[in-house]
Amino acid sequence: MMYKIMKQVSFSEFRRNAASLLDAVEQGETIRVLRHGKPIAEVVPLSATAAATLSWKRPGLHLDVTGVSLSREILRERAREEHGTTGAPRRIKPAKRSRAARLG
């Protein structure tokens, strides 16, 4: 998309007068920012569609998957592991040591 360059300003001038320059952009003007005489940026007005719907306000992707619930299956698998109904290794509790052994 090509914009007509209305104004060119140095980087330091842009920093000093940012508020008024951005007001001009809001009114439809395009500003080219220069550093040491070389263009480094163009500040352009938003297009009508981009201004109407901000990206973070647009609806996101919605996944609709048929079949079993992943969270439900994870919970079932955990329950099976705790009850030892799968081939998964069971957790073995350490044997209790006698009081004399604990005291050393």
C-alpha positions in Angstrom: 0.0 0.0 0.0 1.5 3.3 -1.0 1.0 6.5 1.0 1.7 10.0 -0.1 4.6 11.5 2.0 3.3 14.8 3.4 6.1 15.5 5.8 9.6 14.5 6.7 11.1 15.0 10.1 14.3 14.1 11.9 14.2 11.5 14.6 15.0 14.1 17.3 12.2 16.4 16.0 9.8 13.5 16.0 10.7 12.8 19.6 10.3 16.4 20.6 6.9 16.9 18.8 5.5 13.3 18.8 2.1 14.4 20.1 1.4 17.0 17.4 2.9 14.8 14.7 0.7 11.9 15.7 -2.3 14.2 15.7 -1.4 15.0 12.1 -1.3 11.2 11.3 -4.6 10.8 13.0 -6.0 13.4 10.5 -4.7 11.3 7.5 -1.2 12.7 7.0 1.8 10.4 6.5 5.1 11.2 8.2 8.6 9.9 7.2 11.1 9.9 10.1 14.8 10.4 9.1 17.9 9.6 11.1 21.1 11.3 9.7 19.1 12.1 6.6 18.1 8.5 5.9 14.5 7.2 6.2 14.0 4.8 9.1 10.2 4.8 9.5 7.0 5.9 8.0 4.1 6.7 10.3 0.8 6.2 8.5 -2.8 6.3 9.4 -4.5 3.0 10.1 -6.7 1.6 7.4 -10.5 1.7 8.0 -10.7 -2.0 8.6 -7.7 -2.2 10.9 -9.0 0.7 12.9 -12.5 -0.8 13.2 -11.4 -4.1 14.7 -8.3 -4.3 16.8 -6.4 -7.6 16.5 -6.7 -8.4 20.2 -10.5 -7.9 20.0 -11.1 -10.1 17.0 -12.6 -13.5 17.7 -9.9 -16.2 18.1 -9.7 -19.7 16.6 -12.3 -22.1 17.9 -11.5 -25.8 17.9 -14.4 -28.1 17.7 -13.2 -31.7 18.2 -15.5 -34.7 18.4 -14.7 -37.7 20.4 -13.5 -38.2 24.0 -12.6 -35.4 26.3 -8.9 -35.2 26.8 -9.1 -34.0 30.4 -11.6 -36.9 31.2 -9.2 -39.5 29.7 -6.2 -38.1 31.7 -8.2 -38.4 34.9 -9.2 -42.0 34.0 -5.6 -42.9 33.3 -4.5 -41.5 36.6 -7.2 -43.5 38.4 -6.2 -46.7 36.6 -2.5 -46.1 37.5 -3.4 -45.6 41.2 -5.5 -48.7 41.3 -2.9 -50.8 39.3 -5.3 -51.7 36.5 -2.8 -50.9 33.7 0.6 -52.2 32.8 2.1 -49.0 34.1 4.4 -49.4 37.1 2.8 -48.9 40.4 4.2 -46.5 43.0 5.7 -48.5 45.8 5.6 -47.0 49.3 8.9 -47.2 51.2 8.8 -49.7 54.1 8.4 -48.2 57.6 11.5 -48.2 59.6 11.5 -49.1 63.3 11.9 -46.4 65.9 15.3 -47.7 66.8 16.4 -47.5 63.2 15.1 -44.0 62.8 16.9 -42.8 65.9 20.1 -44.3 64.6 
